[in-house]
């Protein structure tokens, strides 16, 4: 099961962190597990999400063209594009 890191900026880090459980649920619905949030130590609004994923292609497709519920959650969480994905090889 590869590890995936998703990075992006957010409007407000505290707001983004307040949705931790919802975010973990959305990633789990795409086959992810062991979801961990990270924030930049420099105080910027850069964040990262690490997760183990069953199917990298499914997560990439969901992020490239988010279904309405995921798109709504990303807006609610204050996600700012671009979203960059790193995959363990």
PyMOL commands that place a pseudoatom at each C-alpha (Angstrom):
pseudoatom trace, name=CA, resn=UNK, resi=1, chain=A, elem=C, hetatm=0, pos=[0.000, 0.000, 0.000]
pseudoatom trace, name=CA, resn=UNK, resi=2, chain=A, elem=C, hetatm=0, pos=[1.770, 3.177, -1.138]
pseudoatom trace, name=CA, resn=UNK, resi=3, chain=A, elem=C, hetatm=0, pos=[1.987, 6.283, 0.988]
pseudoatom trace, name=CA, resn=UNK, resi=4, chain=A, elem=C, hetatm=0, pos=[0.636, 9.471, -0.583]
pseudoatom trace, name=CA, resn=UNK, resi=5, chain=A, elem=C, hetatm=0, pos=[1.373, 13.067, 0.410]
pseudoatom trace, name=CA, resn=UNK, resi=6, chain=A, elem=C, hetatm=0, pos=[-1.019, 15.818, -0.706]
pseudoatom trace, name=CA, resn=UNK, resi=7, chain=A, elem=C, hetatm=0, pos=[0.110, 19.428, -0.329]
pseudoatom trace, name=CA, resn=UNK, resi=8, chain=A, elem=C, hetatm=0, pos=[-1.657, 22.748, -0.820]
pseudoatom trace, name=CA, resn=UNK, resi=9, chain=A, elem=C, hetatm=0, pos=[-2.280, 26.072, 0.861]
pseudoatom trace, name=CA, resn=UNK, resi=10, chain=A, elem=C, hetatm=0, pos=[-5.363, 26.928, 2.888]
pseudoatom trace, name=CA, resn=UNK, resi=11, chain=A, elem=C, hetatm=0, pos=[-7.207, 30.124, 3.742]
pseudoatom trace, name=CA, resn=UNK, resi=12, chain=A, elem=C, hetatm=0, pos=[-6.778, 29.558, 7.487]
pseudoatom trace, name=CA, resn=UNK, resi=13, chain=A, elem=C, hetatm=0, pos=[-4.806, 26.749, 9.121]
pseudoatom trace, name=CA, resn=UNK, resi=14, chain=A, elem=C, hetatm=0, pos=[-6.930, 26.608, 12.294]
pseudoatom trace, name=CA, resn=UNK, resi=15, chain=A, elem=C, hetatm=0, pos=[-10.110, 26.372, 10.214]
pseudoatom trace, name=CA, resn=UNK, resi=16, chain=A, elem=C, hetatm=0, pos=[-8.541, 23.596, 8.096]
pseudoatom trace, name=CA, resn=UNK, resi=17, chain=A, elem=C, hetatm=0, pos=[-7.461, 21.685, 11.211]
pseudoatom trace, name=CA, resn=UNK, resi=18, chain=A, elem=C, hetatm=0, pos=[-10.986, 21.887, 12.646]
pseudoatom trace, name=CA, resn=UNK, resi=19, chain=A, elem=C, hetatm=0, pos=[-12.177, 19.593, 9.825]
pseudoatom trace, name=CA, resn=UNK, resi=20, chain=A, elem=C, hetatm=0, pos=[-9.634, 16.840, 10.529]
pseudoatom trace, name=CA, resn=UNK, resi=21, chain=A, elem=C, hetatm=0, pos=[-12.206, 14.073, 11.092]
pseudoatom trace, name=CA, resn=UNK, resi=22, chain=A, elem=C, hetatm=0, pos=[-14.233, 15.025, 8.012]
pseudoatom trace, name=CA, resn=UNK, resi=23, chain=A, elem=C, hetatm=0, pos=[-11.077, 15.104, 5.869]
pseudoatom trace, name=CA, resn=UNK, resi=24, chain=A, elem=C, hetatm=0, pos=[-9.940, 11.699, 7.150]
pseudoatom trace, name=CA, resn=UNK, resi=25, chain=A, elem=C, hetatm=0, pos=[-13.396, 10.312, 6.324]
pseudoatom trace, name=CA, resn=UNK, resi=26, chain=A, elem=C, hetatm=0, pos=[-13.271, 11.666, 2.770]
pseudoatom trace, name=CA, resn=UNK, resi=27, chain=A, elem=C, hetatm=0, pos=[-9.824, 10.173, 2.198]
pseudoatom trace, name=CA, resn=UNK, resi=28, chain=A, elem=C, hetatm=0, pos=[-10.916, 6.874, 3.738]
pseudoatom trace, name=CA, resn=UNK, resi=29, chain=A, elem=C, hetatm=0, pos=[-13.863, 6.802, 1.338]
pseudoatom trace, name=CA, resn=UNK, resi=30, chain=A, elem=C, hetatm=0, pos=[-11.329, 6.873, -1.524]
pseudoatom trace, name=CA, resn=UNK, resi=31, chain=A, elem=C, hetatm=0, pos=[-9.434, 3.913, -0.047]
pseudoatom trace, name=CA, resn=UNK, resi=32, chain=A, elem=C, hetatm=0, pos=[-7.052, 5.794, 2.227]
pseudoatom trace, name=CA, resn=UNK, resi=33, chain=A, elem=C, hetatm=0, pos=[-6.018, 4.920, 5.764]
pseudoatom trace, name=CA, resn=UNK, resi=34, chain=A, elem=C, hetatm=0, pos=[-3.724, 6.240, 8.490]
pseudoatom trace, name=CA, resn=UNK, resi=35, chain=A, elem=C, hetatm=0, pos=[-4.499, 9.841, 7.493]
pseudoatom trace, name=CA, resn=UNK, resi=36, chain=A, elem=C, hetatm=0, pos=[-2.192, 12.390, 9.149]
pseudoatom trace, name=CA, resn=UNK, resi=37, chain=A, elem=C, hetatm=0, pos=[-2.363, 16.182, 8.806]
pseudoatom trace, name=CA, resn=UNK, resi=38, chain=A, elem=C, hetatm=0, pos=[0.770, 18.353, 8.767]
pseudoatom trace, name=CA, resn=UNK, resi=39, chain=A, elem=C, hetatm=0, pos=[1.196, 22.133, 8.930]
pseudoatom trace, name=CA, resn=UNK, resi=40, chain=A, elem=C, hetatm=0, pos=[4.202, 24.163, 7.840]
pseudoatom trace, name=CA, resn=UNK, resi=41, chain=A, elem=C, hetatm=0, pos=[6.514, 25.026, 10.698]
pseudoatom trace, name=CA, resn=UNK, resi=42, chain=A, elem=C, hetatm=0, pos=[7.231, 28.451, 9.166]
pseudoatom trace, name=CA, resn=UNK, resi=43, chain=A, elem=C, hetatm=0, pos=[3.763, 29.777, 10.071]
pseudoatom trace, name=CA, resn=UNK, resi=44, chain=A, elem=C, hetatm=0, pos=[2.592, 29.932, 6.458]
pseudoatom trace, name=CA, resn=UNK, resi=45, chain=A, elem=C, hetatm=0, pos=[-0.724, 28.517, 5.270]
pseudoatom trace, name=CA, resn=UNK, resi=46, chain=A, elem=C, hetatm=0, pos=[0.965, 25.507, 3.626]
pseudoatom trace, name=CA, resn=UNK, resi=47, chain=A, elem=C, hetatm=0, pos=[-0.366, 22.125, 4.727]
pseudoatom trace, name=CA, resn=UNK, resi=48, chain=A, elem=C, hetatm=0, pos=[0.074, 18.474, 3.836]
pseudoatom trace, name=CA, resn=UNK, resi=49, chain=A, elem=C, hetatm=0, pos=[-1.922, 15.301, 4.270]
pseudoatom trace, name=CA, resn=UNK, resi=50, chain=A, elem=C, hetatm=0, pos=[-0.222, 11.909, 4.416]
pseudoatom trace, name=CA, resn=UNK, resi=51, chain=A, elem=C, hetatm=0, pos=[-2.169, 8.688, 3.926]
pseudoatom trace, name=CA, resn=UNK, resi=52, chain=A, elem=C, hetatm=0, pos=[-1.729, 5.103, 2.896]
pseudoatom trace, name=CA, resn=UNK, resi=53, chain=A, elem=C, hetatm=0, pos=[-3.870, 4.404, -0.177]
pseudoatom trace, name=CA, resn=UNK, resi=54, chain=A, elem=C, hetatm=0, pos=[-5.204, 1.206, -1.739]
pseudoatom trace, name=CA, resn=UNK, resi=55, chain=A, elem=C, hetatm=0, pos=[-5.433, 2.634, -5.254]
pseudoatom trace, name=CA, resn=UNK, resi=56, chain=A, elem=C, hetatm=0, pos=[-3.391, 5.688, -6.217]
pseudoatom trace, name=CA, resn=UNK, resi=57, chain=A, elem=C, hetatm=0, pos=[-5.364, 6.161, -9.456]
pseudoatom trace, name=CA, resn=UNK, resi=58, chain=A, elem=C, hetatm=0, pos=[-8.666, 6.433, -7.551]
pseudoatom trace, name=CA, resn=UNK, resi=59, chain=A, elem=C, hetatm=0, pos=[-7.352, 9.182, -5.280]
pseudoatom trace, name=CA, resn=UNK, resi=60, chain=A, elem=C, hetatm=0, pos=[-5.719, 11.043, -8.186]
pseudoatom trace, name=CA, resn=UNK, resi=61, chain=A, elem=C, hetatm=0, pos=[-8.976, 10.911, -10.156]
pseudoatom trace, name=CA, resn=UNK, resi=62, chain=A, elem=C, hetatm=0, pos=[-10.952, 12.155, -7.150]
pseudoatom trace, name=CA, resn=UNK, resi=63, chain=A, elem=C, hetatm=0, pos=[-8.603, 15.100, -6.688]
pseudoatom trace, name=CA, resn=UNK, resi=64, chain=A, elem=C, hetatm=0, pos=[-8.391, 15.945, -10.407]
pseudoatom trace, name=CA, resn=UNK, resi=65, chain=A, elem=C, hetatm=0, pos=[-12.161, 16.048, -10.791]
pseudoatom trace, name=CA, resn=UNK, resi=66, chain=A, elem=C, hetatm=0, pos=[-13.700, 16.094, -7.312]
pseudoatom trace, name=CA, resn=UNK, resi=67, chain=A, elem=C, hetatm=0, pos=[-17.274, 14.860, -6.990]
pseudoatom trace, name=CA, resn=UNK, resi=68, chain=A, elem=C, hetatm=0, pos=[-19.658, 17.533, -5.648]
pseudoatom trace, name=CA, resn=UNK, resi=69, chain=A, elem=C, hetatm=0, pos=[-19.406, 16.419, -2.000]
pseudoatom trace, name=CA, resn=UNK, resi=70, chain=A, elem=C, hetatm=0, pos=[-15.590, 16.422, -2.069]
pseudoatom trace, name=CA, resn=UNK, resi=71, chain=A, elem=C, hetatm=0, pos=[-15.488, 19.776, -3.865]
pseudoatom trace, name=CA, resn=UNK, resi=72, chain=A, elem=C, hetatm=0, pos=[-17.830, 21.235, -1.241]
pseudoatom trace, name=CA, resn=UNK, resi=73, chain=A, elem=C, hetatm=0, pos=[-15.678, 19.847, 1.582]
pseudoatom trace, name=CA, resn=UNK, resi=74, chain=A, elem=C, hetatm=0, pos=[-12.518, 21.290, 0.031]
pseudoatom trace, name=CA, resn=UNK, resi=75, chain=A, elem=C, hetatm=0, pos=[-14.163, 24.720, -0.167]
pseudoatom trace, name=CA, resn=UNK, resi=76, chain=A, elem=C, hetatm=0, pos=[-15.440, 24.450, 3.418]
pseudoatom trace, name=CA, resn=UNK, resi=77, chain=A, elem=C, hetatm=0, pos=[-11.954, 23.489, 4.623]
pseudoatom trace, name=CA, resn=UNK, resi=78, chain=A, elem=C, hetatm=0, pos=[-10.450, 26.494, 2.801]
pseudoatom trace, name=CA, resn=UNK, resi=79, chain=A, elem=C, hetatm=0, pos=[-8.299, 24.527, 0.330]
pseudoatom trace, name=CA, resn=UNK, resi=80, chain=A, elem=C, hetatm=0, pos=[-6.496, 26.738, -2.190]
pseudoatom trace, name=CA, resn=UNK, resi=81, chain=A, elem=C, hetatm=0, pos=[-5.261, 25.323, -5.513]
pseudoatom trace, name=CA, resn=UNK, resi=82, chain=A, elem=C, hetatm=0, pos=[-2.972, 24.016, -6.738]
pseudoatom trace, name=CA, resn=UNK, resi=83, chain=A, elem=C, hetatm=0, pos=[-3.023, 20.637, -5.020]
pseudoatom trace, name=CA, resn=UNK, resi=84, chain=A, elem=C, hetatm=0, pos=[0.230, 18.698, -5.428]
pseudoatom trace, name=CA, resn=UNK, resi=85, chain=A, elem=C, hetatm=0, pos=[0.403, 14.942, -4.908]
pseudoatom trace, name=CA, resn=UNK, resi=86, chain=A, elem=C, hetatm=0, pos=[3.484, 12.896, -4.075]
pseudoatom trace, name=CA, resn=UNK, resi=87, chain=A, elem=C, hetatm=0, pos=[3.401, 9.097, -4.203]
pseudoatom trace, name=CA, resn=UNK, resi=88, chain=A, elem=C, hetatm=0, pos=[5.795, 6.696, -2.508]
pseudoatom trace, name=CA, resn=UNK, resi=89, chain=A, elem=C, hetatm=0, pos=[7.698, 4.622, -5.044]
for i in range(1, 89): cmd.bond("trace and resi %d" % i, "trace and resi %d" % (i + 1))
show_as sticks, trace
zoom trace
